[in-house]
Amino acid sequence: MKSDFKIYQFFGNDSINSHISKIVKYNAKGQLVFEKLSDYKTSKYNGFSDVSTTNFYKDTLLIKTLKAYPRGIVKDSVRIEFIYNEQKQLIGKTYFDFKKRLKKDLEFGDCLIDSTDYQPEPTWEVYSKIKFTYNKQGQKIEYYAPEYHWDSQNRYLYFYDNKDRIIKESSLNHDEIVWLKYYSYVENGYDYILDWDGKFEIETIADWPYKYEVRFKNDSRGNKIEETASKKDGSQDYRIVRTFDNSNRITSEKRYDSNDNIELTKIYIYE
């Protein structure tokens, strides 16, 4: 059974200035029903907007998600609706945002915009429709938002090896390549290379300008207790060290920067 938990987060070893950055709650079936992020960081400089997320299920399937942004500037709330096929595969996601909108005869551009140029009441409108496609093996092979999407990277293609592992990922603006990502695997991790715009013609992987290695260390119970990413020249990109309790639940996570200085600490507290 999954347990509700909170994450206390602080920079470096400065535990005096820790704060609750994440709250997670599950229902009796072990399904994630609520999550709240407050200045939640994935690294010292990267993170997420403050948001509260509530999930709704029908039997085992997630059918709707509501997101509320307490400090939202662009939008106040987001609603996501999920569509499945007969095999219970996710085949569609529709995103709606709830906000005050410019009056129909106005657009951002030549003139200054103030509060009187917006409609008086916020409304729900679609801002992304994503379709998912699967192959005969049940692997997701395409993510595509041909009509509405939040940015120009509206299509992703996925390719797999015979062990169900992704070996190539393509990001596109419809049919125009934005980047390609290639994966290869070793016993304790994987390597990947990035090809921006699909323009590189380099035969030797070792000579590729954007090449990274990710390696893991596991404890005797199979928990990933260390993750290290290295750049092409062998220098460290980041390192993450985790601890686990006797129930194999993560209890702490420390992230180290490229100089192996600790930059972020997370402590997990279970209810």
N, C-alpha and C positions, 0 to 999 in steps of 0.2 A: 504494500500500500504506500502510495506517495504521501509525503508529509508536507504541510504548508511550511514556508520558510521566509526569512528575511535576509537580506544581504547588507551588512555594514561595510562601507567603502571609505577608504582614505588614501591620500597620496603618500607614497613612500612608506615610512614607518610612523607617520604622524597620527597615531590612533586617537589622540585627544580631540582632533577635529574630524572624527568619523561621523557619518550620517547614514541613515537608512536609504539606500539607493534603489532597492528592489524589494517588492512584496509579492509573493506568489501563493495562490490558494487553489486547492483541488477539491472536487466533489467526492462523494463516497465511491464513485467508480474509478477514481484516479485520473479524471479528466481535468485539464487546466481550465478553471472557470474565471480566474481574476489575476491580473498582473498590474502592478503600479511601478512605474519608473520615475525616479526623482534625481536628476543630474547623474544618470547612470553612465558609467564610462566603460569602454572596452580597452582603452589605453589612456595615457595621460591627456592626449589631445583629441581623442575620438569618443563619441558617445551618442546618446539618444535624447530627443526632446522629452520633456516631462509629459507623461501620458498614462492614463488609466485604461486598461483593456478588459472588457467583459466578454466571455465566450458563451454561446448557446448551442446546445447539442440536441439531436434527434437520434436516440439510441446511441450508436457509437460514432456518429458522424457530426462534425462541426458544421453547423448550418449558417451561423451569423456571428459576427464580431462587431462590437461597438467600442470605439476609441474616443476618449475625451481628453482634450488638450487644455489644461487649466490656464496656461500662459500663451495660448494660441494667438498668433498674429495673423497668419494667413487663413486659418480655419479653426473652428471651435470643436468640431467632432467629425468622425469618419465612421461610416457603416460599411461592412464588407459582407457580401452574401456569397455563399458557396454552392456550386452545382456539381452533382455526381452522376455517373452513368450507372447502368445496372450492375456492373462489377464493383461498385462503390469506389471507383477511381474519381478523383477530383478532376473535372473537365472544364470548370469555369469559375472565375472570381470576378465579381463586380464591386467596384469601390464607389461610394458616394461621399461627398463632403458636405458639411453643413456650415454655411457662413453667409454673411451679408455680401451681396454682389453689386457690381456696378450697374447702374441703370442701362437699359438696353441700347440707348443711343450714345453711350460713352465707351471709350476704350482708353487704356493707358497709352500715352504717347506724347502728343504735342502740348497738351494743357496740364495745368496743375490740378490734382484731384484732392478734394476734401470730403468730409463726412456727409455733406449734403448730396454728393454725387452717387451715393449708394442707396439701394433699395432699403426701406425702413426695417424689414424683417428678414432674418436669415432663411435660407431655403436649402433643401437637399437637391443635389445634382450629381449625375454620374461623371466621374473624372477618369475612370479606367475600367476597361473590360478585357480580362485576360482569358485566353483559351489555352488548354493544355491537351497535348496529343501523346499517345502511348504506342509503343510497338507491340508485337505479338507476345513478347516476353513480359509485358506489363511495365516496362521501363518508360519513364517520362522522357520523350525525345524533343518536345517543342513547348515553348512558352511564347505566346504571341498575343499582342494587344493591337490589332490592326486599326481600330477606330479611335479609341481614347487611351491615353496613357500620360503619366506624370513627367516623362522625359523622352528623349529621342531614342534611347535604347529600349525598344519595345518588343524585341524578339530575341529569344535564346534557343540554341540548338544543343542537344546533348548526345554524346556518342559513348558507347560502353565496350569493355572487353568481355571475355567469356566468364569472368568472375563477378559480373554485375558492378564493376567499378567504372566511374567516368574516366575516359582517356582524352576527351576533347570537349571543350565548351566554347560555343561561339556566341558573341554578343553582336546584334545587328540593329540597324535602323531600317526596318522592313528587310530589304535585300542587301543593304550596304553594310559591309563589315566595319564594326567599331573596334573589336579586339577578338583575338583567339587565345585560348588557354589550353595547353597540352599537359597531361599528367602521365607520370610513370611511377611505378610502385616498387618499394623494397620491403623487406620483412618488418622493419620498425618505422615505416613512414612512407613518404612519397616526395617526388620532385615535381615542380611545374615550371613552365616557361610561358611568358606572355608575349604575344605578337600584336602590337598596336597597328590597326588598319590592315592587317594581313599582308604587309609589304616586305617583311624580312625573308631573305632567301639564304639561309645559313644551314649548311648540311650538318655540322658538328654541334651537338647540344651544348657541349662545354664552352663553345664560343658565343653562345646566345647572350645578348646583353641583359635580358630580364629573366634570369634563372634563379630559382629559389629551391632550397631543400628544407623539408619539414620532417623532424624526427621525434619519436616518442619513446619514453621509458615507462614501463608498466610495473606495478607491484605484483606480488605473488597471486593476487586475486583478480588481476587483469585490469585494474584501475590505472588510467593514464596519469601518472604522478608528475611527469615532466614533458614539456613540448618545447622544442627549439626550432626556430626558423633561421636559416643562414642564406646569405646572398651568394652570388656567383663567385666572388673572391674568397669565400669561406668566412667572412666576417658575420657576426651575429646580427640578425634583424631584431629578434625579440626572443625572450625565454619565459615560459610560464611554469611555475611549480605549484602543485596541488597536494592537499592532504585529504584523507578520507577517514570516516569513523568505521566501527565494526560492522555497520549495516551497509557499507560501501557508498555512503552519502558523502558528497564533497563537503569539507568543513572550512577550507581556506584556499585562496588562490592568490599567488603573488606574481606580478608581471614585471620583468626586467627589460630595460631598454638595450640599445645596441652596444652600450658600454658596460652592460651587465650591472647597471645601477637599478635598484628597485624603484619603480615609478608608481605602482598601483597595487593596493592590497584589498582583498575582499574576504570578509568573514561571514560564514553561513550559520544562521541560527534557526533551528527547527522547532516547531511547536508540537 
